[in-house]
Amino acid sequence: MPTLQETAARRSTVARSALRPRRIRKRASWWQPVAAFAVFVGLWYAVAAYYDQTVELPYLVPYPHLVLQAIVHDTRPDGVPTGFNAELWAALGRTTVVSLVGLAAAIVLGVLWATVMAQAKGLEKALYPYAVVLQCVPILALVPLIGALFGYASLSRVIVTVMIALFPMVSNTLFGLQSVDRAQRELFELQGAGRLTRLRKLQIPAALPSIFVGLRTSAGLSVIGAIVGDQFFQRGDPGLGVLIQVTASRLMGPELYATIIIASLYGIAVFLAFGLIGRLAVGRWFDFS
Amino acid sequence: MSTLTTAEPAVRSTLLDFRDVDLVFPDGTAALGGVDLTVDRGEFVSIVGPSGCGKSTLLRIASGLESASGGAADVSASRIGYVFQDATLLPWRSVQGNVELLAELHRAGKADRAAKAAAAIGLVGLTGFEKHLPKQLSGGMKMRVSLARSLTLDPELFLFDEPFGALDEITRERLNDELLRLFAEQRFAGLFVTHSVSEAVYLSTKVVVMSGRPGSIVARFDVPFPLPRDPDIRFTPEFAALVGDVSHALREGHR
């Protein structure tokens, strides 16, 4: 019969091997995405050539290299300086500020709102309908009113962003706070733990995975909110939304496409970044996909 | 609390005393009807009975999670351990963190907490697993962590709500042995709810049979086998006979 020490030693070896991360994942093959992208660019060239040669409206679908040029160079192919490139990065910076400020406000408001609702069924019944209303009312219908009330500059842009990004924070946080099962709640109750202790040591940690899922969705929405707000409130410093409208109205095809692509890349980056933050925060104990 | 215990500490003291306990839920369902039950220090009492006979409800009243609607339910234990059906571990905490939880909720100091946890983890044979997360453990190991967590309270009265019901037979038997060893060492008062008659007989000094509904106790058996017990007593004719008697009473009550 093994001694206790031997058993313990064997157990901890088993334990260590269980801890080792599994790397059985198939080797990622790189060529399929590259091939798909090449096909996409090829198609784009074909359509651009069609619009250039046959339809003769080249600004509707500009050639990819012209779009790339608009993003990376400050001159046209013929060497004429446009000044567009500097404007694009400045606009991206302003949209970034608006979306992140709006997102931060949405996080704070959403988590507070959900936490209050999680305290009592009555509070949830009283307050949840407003979250649903917020989600259902077409924000665009409120935009003129927001402009009239709060002006047509940054504040209104942030308010629109918050309104668009808030709901996923509220609903996901509430869902997470309520996901604690009864036995776990009773475990705390049996030790005489108060509401605040329960919230801090049980409900909020348990809610983190769904809070991060909400955060990722809200982050994506905050980019949309910032751009939509920008398009409506033309005053103040222009962001990507204004740039899209201006380049579209002036038939600046490559610049319009460049702006759209940068806006999309920003949206993707925000989504990925917050996904990564979520994985770093709770991935240790929760399969955060 | 009671003057009797302070005057005569050697005398068996009653930690749980239920007299004619009734429980009627607000919807009118009668869960318990006239339950009489005592658990003394050094006794391990198992409750067997069909599903829904109110076995778990009895534990919930004993722990204070539920209150009786009639009769007297006196619990004079100051430290009560409660082991749930599921391990109810917090998935974001390591084994160590989970075991420390209850002391933490009682605002124990860091060193105190760590010492208690280390001792309890040692008692359930999980030394070396302190840094593991629950998702890295098997069902049986999770249950051990749950046991260790309750052990940090140094409970006078230990309540078990079908803790091994979801485990496979081998794991269950091994945990039975460990629980029996813990009981032989620590001599808390135990109240153990289970579906398994042989588990009840093997672990207990006393087995009570409940029938539903409303739940009431229909038979009581003293288990004569001395402690500590050899796992092989499960294969003796005396053990089999007692299991047979309890099973018979269970069927009678269920009719």
Interface residues (C-beta under 8 A of the other chain):
Chain A: T7 A8 A9 R11 S12 A15 A18 L19 D181 A183 Q184 E186 L187 F188 E189 L190 Q191 G192 A193 T197 K201 L202 P205 A206 L208 V282 R284 W285 F286
Chain B: S63 G64 L65 I80 Y82 F84 Q85 D86 T88 L90 P91 W92 L101 L102 E104 L105 H106 G125 L126 T127 G128 F129 H132 L133 P134 K135 Q136
